[in-house]
Amino acid sequence: MDTICVQQCTAKFNADFSLDAITWNIEPGQCWVILGANGSGKSALGALLAGEGEIQSGSLTGLPGRVSIVSLEAQAKLIQAERDKDDSDITDVVFAGTLVEEMLEESCVDPALLAKLVQRFNLTPLLTRSFRHLSTGETRKLMLVQALASHPELLILDEPFEGLDVRAVEILRECLVEQNRSTALLLILNRFDEIPDFVTHMALLHQGALVQQIAANDPPAVAQLAQLLHLQTSDIRIPEMETDVNVAALAPDQPLVEIRNARIAYGDNLVFEHLNWRIEPGQHWQLSGPNGSGKTCLLNLITGDNPQCYNNDIFVFGYQRGQGESIWDIKQHIGYVSSGLQWDYRVSVSVLNVILSGFYDSIGLYQTASDRQQEIARQWLGLLGMSQRAGASFQQLSFGDQRLLLIARAMVKHPPLLILDEPCLGLDDMNRQLVLALIEKVCAETDTTVVYVNHHATDRIEGIDHYLALDQRS
């Protein structure tokens, strides 16, 4: 098989879904597994290599002449094709359905191999049965045997283990080990623990984009990919908040933040003026702008870390700045993450205690956390896929894992407002995807309002639909 080359390929599959600018090479001797959440585009990518989809831009070259695919979509088409053969409404002759042995023989190019596979998958008792009378699992076995016996140059298996009993899964794994010696294999899986040992490369799809490609013999990359997949597909929900806390309730009919005609200047340097911004509960905002446009200054007006907040007309959580409120009246309702906070978090503290410190808005933990707080913090570690590292030192973690923990620290008290000031700054592709996945979970599963600051248009968060762009002043 030649190299299959997908170059900046955008392909449309229906009115609602497209693969976006996919760039990917499958070299001879490689075996890939495609991972991702439901709806990420895994099946569409497999279908693209099987000749489906409408390529709108880019290119796809090197596909072999014989490609076989087994998928739920292909299974549905096979069932529909069999139904279409039934013309009993016209002829009054009841169609009994195609026999299993006839369907197997139609695509067979190797009778000896077919006979062997029929026996291995225990299909012999089904050969004289009508296809339409098969169970879902039996239909899947038939399709697998068809594909394996057709001597494909490229075999695409989309969730091949779904619907199979334990013994059939074992048999299929044995067959794939043998098939991998002579056939290019592409596996599409939902479960990380189903990946066979012979897989050489892994790729992750997210919202129609291929966001990660790694070698299977790179343990740190594989561990990060497993963590990212956990964040994207896990049924674990964001842990609940601690209820036994003395925090003033906010009026539900008031905005969290209202800034009116704000102006920030340092001497002759005007950062911005005539700025108005209103943040309602439940809204999620993306704040963008070039360096020097005043993004951090604007955030500091909200948190009270810029003294010019008292020279402006600003309401935060019902307080008008400069009317006697304390800094803690404001900060008890805010979770905050920035590169500056990460640089400042240099105390010697465990991973678990980093999250616990969020209950007290402290850098380091200097109070005894309650049993309930301990439980919630451990739930956050479970969500992040870090349960086994509770006692590890924060300073020994990767930069990306540190950032994830600081977001969990900011969220542990479920603040009404979470401010994320360039949370992806300094992160590599994998860690950036981890952080984005966590932010998406926060947006989707909590009542916290998110303000997300970034420079890169590609780092968009699903669930954020309000935007404020600042301009750089000359």
N, C-alpha and C positions, 0 to 999 in steps of 0.2 A: 504494500500500500504506500502511495505517495503521501507527503505531508498535506493534511487538510488545513487550509489557511482561511481564516475568517478575518477580514480586514475592515474595521469601522463599519460593520454591517448593521443596518437598521432594517428590521423586517416587521411587517404588519400582519397580524393573524386575525383580528376582527376589529370592530369599531372601537373596542375598549382596551385593547392590549397590543403593544409592540415591544420587540426587543430593541434596545437602544445602543447603537454604536459598539457592537460586540467586536472585540479584537482578541483572537485566540488561535493558537496553532496546536494541532494534534500530530505529533511526530510518530514515525514508525516505531513500534515497540512500546509505546506508551499506553497505559490504561488509565482513563480518567473517570472520576466520580464527580457528578454535579450535585451540589447541595444548595439548600435554601428553604425559606418558609413557603407555605402554601401561597400561590399567587405570585411568586417571585419570577416565574418564567422558565423554570427548569424543563417542564414538558415542552414548552414552545421551542427551547433551544434544541432539544432532541428531535422535535418534528422538523426544525429547520434543516438539520443534517439529513433527514429522511426525504427532503424535497418539498416540504410544505412551507406555507407562509409566502408573503409577497415582499421580496427584497426591494426596498425603496431607495437605498443608497449603500455604498460600500460594495464589497465583493465576497464571494464564497467560492473557493477553488479547491481542486484536489479530491473531491468526493469520488469514492470508488464506484464502479458500476453496479455492484451488488450490495445493497444496504437493506438490512432487516430491522424492524422495530417492533417491540412488544410494549404496549402501554395500555392504560385504561381507555384512552381515546381510540386506539386501534381496535381494542376489544369491542367498544361500542359500535364502531363502523362494521366490524365483522358480523355482529348480531343484527344490525340493521340491514346489511346486505342479504342475510339469510331471510329476514322477514320480507324483503322486497321480492324474493322469488315466489312468494305465496300469492298466486293469482286466483285463489278459490272464489273470490267475490265475483269473478268474471266467468269462470268455467264450472263452478259448483263442484269442482274436484278438490278434495282436501289434500293439501300439500303436507306430506309426512316430515319433510325436512331432510337436509343432506346428512348422510351418515358420516360419522367421525372418520372412518377409514378413507372415505372418498375425499374429505377435506385434507387429510394428511398427504394423500397421494398426489393431489393437485400441485403442491409446491415442492415435492420431494425431488432432490437430485442425487440422493445417495440412499437407495433402499436398505442397504445393510445397516447404515447408521440409524436410519429411521426405525428399523425393527429393534435395534438395541435400545434406543431412547424410549420407545413405546413400552418396552419391558421394564426399563429402569423406573419410569414414572408411573408404572402400574396402570397403563391405559388399555391394556388388552381387553378387559371386560367391557370397555366403552366403545370398542371399534364398530360394533353393529348398532350402536345407539344413535338416535338423531341428535345433531348438534344442538338443536334448540331445547333439548331436554337435559343438557348439562348444567351443573351448578356453576357458580361464578369461579370457584377454585378449579373445577375441572376444565372450564373454558380457558383459564389462564395456563394450565398445564399443556393443553392442546397447542396454544399459540407458542409457548416456549419450545415445544418439540418441533413444531413447524419451522421456527426460526433457526434452531440449532442444526436441523437436518438440511437446511437450504445452502449451506456453505457460504455464508455472507462474508464479504471482505470487511464490512463494518457492521457490528451487531450493537444495537441501541436497546437497552433494557431499562424501562421507566418503572420504578418500584417493582422489580421482578419478584420480590419475596412476599408482596401483599397478596392476601387471599389463599396462601399455601399453608398446608398443615406442616407440622414440625419435620416430619420425615421428608416431605417434598422439598422443604427448604434445604435440608442436608444434601439431598440428591442434586439440586440445582447448583449448590456451591461446588460440589465435586465436578459437575459438568463444566462450570465456568473456569475452574482451574485448568481443565483439559483444553477448553476452547481458547483460552488466553494465549496458548502456545502458538496458535496459527491464525487467530482472528483479532482484529482491532476491536476492543470492547469499550463502550461508553455506558456507565451506570448512572442512573438518576435516582437519588435516594432522599428520603426525609430523615432517616435515622442515622446518626453518626456511628452508632455501634453495629450497624449492618455492613460497614465498609469491609470488603474482603482484603486479605493480606497482600494480594498480588497487585492491588491498585498502586500506580506509580505517581499519580498527580491528582490534586483536588482543586475544585473551583467552586466559588460561591456566587450565586445570583441574588440580586436584591432589586425589586421593582424594575425588572427588565434589563438591568445592567449587570455585567460581569465585574464584580467588585474585588475579587481576590482569586489568585491562582498561586498554588504552592506545590512543592514536591512533597510526596508522602514520607520521604526519608529525612525531613527537617522537623524533629520533634518540637522545638519551640513554636514554629509556625503552625504545626498541627494542633498544638494545645490552644493557641490563640484562636484558630479557626473553630475549634470545638466550643470555646467560650462564646464566640460571636454567634454561632448557630444556636447555642443555648439561649442567648438573649433574644434572638429574633423569633425563635419558634417555641420557646418555653410557655407552658400553660400556667406557670407560676405568676401570680399577680403581684403588683407592687404591695409590699407589706403595709398593714394598717398603721395608723398613727397611734401614739400613746394617748389615752383618753384622760388619764389622771394628771392633767397639767393645768396650771393657772395662767391662761393666756386670754386676754380680752377678746371677745367675739367682735367680728367686723360686721358692719351694717351691710346686708346683701344688696341693697339698692344704691350703694355708693360705689364710685370707681375706686380701684385700688390706688391708682396714681392719676393725678391731673396736674399738668404743667401748662401754665398760661404765659404766652409771650416771653419765654425765657431768653436771657442773654448772658453769655459767658465771655469775659474778656480779661486778658492779663496785660495791663498797660495798653500799648497800641495794638496788641495782638488780639483781634476779635475771632473767637472760636465759632460762635454762632449767635444768632439773634432771631427774634420773632418766632421762636420755636414753641409749638403747641402739641401736646401729646396727652391722650387720655387712654388709660388702660383699664378695661372693664374686667370683672371677675370672669374667668373661663376663656378669655382671649389668649392666644399665643402669638407672640410678636417676634419677628426677625429684624434686628437692627444692623444696618450695614453702612459702609462708607469708607473712603480712603483714609490712610494714616493722616492724623491731624485734623480730622473732621469733627472730633469732639465726642466720639462714642463713649469713651470711659468717663469723660467729664459729665455727660448726660446721666450715666448710671450713678455717678457719685452724688448728683443732685438728689436722686431718689434715696440712696443709702445714708445721706448726711455726711459723707466723707469729703465733700467739697464745701468750703466755707461760704461760697457764693450762693449756696442753697437758701441762705437767709436773706439774700438781696432779691430773690425772685418769688413769684406767686406760685407756690407749690403746695399741693395737698397730697398727703401720703397716708393711706389707711384711715382717713377721716381727720387727721391732724393737719393743720396749716403750719408749715415750717416756720419756726421763729416765734411760736405762741406758747412756749413753756414746756413742750414735749421733751422727753429725754431720748437719747440715742437708742436706748433699749426698748422704748415704746415702739420704735420703728423697726429695729433689727429683729425683734422677736417674731415678726411676720415675714422675714426675708431669709431665703437660702441663697448663698452666693458662692460662685466658683469662678476663679480666674487663675491665670498663670502666676500672678503675684502671690495669691494665697498658696499655691503649690510651692513656690520658692520659699515662702515663709514657714511652711510646715516642715521644719527640720528637727523637731524634737524626736527623741527616741521613744517610739510608741508602737504598739502592735496594730495589725490590720483591724482587728475587732475594735480596739479602743479609738481608732480614727473615726469610725462610724459613731461610736458612743459619744464622742466629743461634740457631735452635732446637736445633741440634746442641750448642750450648755454653751454653744457658740464659742468654744474655746479651742486653742491650738494645743493639743495634748489633753489628757484626761486627768482632772485633779479632784474629782468627786467620785463617790461610790455609786455606780449605776444600779438601778433597781433590777429585779428579776425580769420585769416586763420589758425594760429597755434592753437588757441583754438578749431577750428572746427576739425582739424586733430587729436588733442589729444583726443577729445570726440569720434571720430571714433575708435581710439585704445581702449578706454574703452568699446565701443560697441562690438568690436571683442573679448575682454577678458570676456565679460559678466559682466562687472562692472559698467555699466552706472548709476546705482542707488547709487553708492558709490563715486561719483566724489568729494564730499565735505568731505568725511571721512578722518581721520588722517591715514597717511601711517603707523605710529607706532602701530595702532590698528589692522592692518591686520595680517592674518596668515603669517608664514614664506614663504609658497609657493606662496601666492598672492603677497607678496612683491617682490619675485623673478620674477614673471610674469610682474609686473609693471616695474621693472628695465630692463627687456628685451625690453619691449615696449619703454622705455626711450631711450635705446641704438639704437633702430630701427627707431625712429620717424623722424630722418633726412635722412633715407635711406643711411647709409654709404656704401661705396664700400666693406668694410671689417667689419664683426661682429665677435668679439672674445668672446667666451663663455667659461670661465675658470671654469670647474666643476659646471655647473649651477644647477645640481641636488643634490649637496652636502647638507646633512642635511634635505632632504625632505622625507616625508613619501610616500607610494606608490601612493596615489591619487594625491598629489601635483607634484610628479615626472612625472606622466602621463600628467598632465596639462602643465608642462614646455616642455616636449618632443613634445606634440601636437602643441604648439606654434612655436617651432623651425622648425618642419616639414612644417608648413604653410609658415614661412619665406623662407625656402629653395625652396618651390614649387612655390611661388607666387611673388618673388622679384628678382631683379638683384644683391642683396647683396651676397657676398661670405662669407660663414660661416666657421669659425675655431672652432671646438667643442672639448673640453677637457673633458675626463671622465675616470673613472677607471673600470666601469662595462660593460662587453660585452653585457649584456641584454639591456642596455640603448642606443641602436642603433637608428639612425635617418634615416628614409626613405628619400632618395635623396642625402645622403652623400656616395660618392664612392671613396674617396681618403683617404689613411691612412698613418700616420707616427707614428711609435712606437719607443720610446726612451728606452734604456737599462740602468739599474742601474749599475754604476761602482763600483768596489770593492775598 
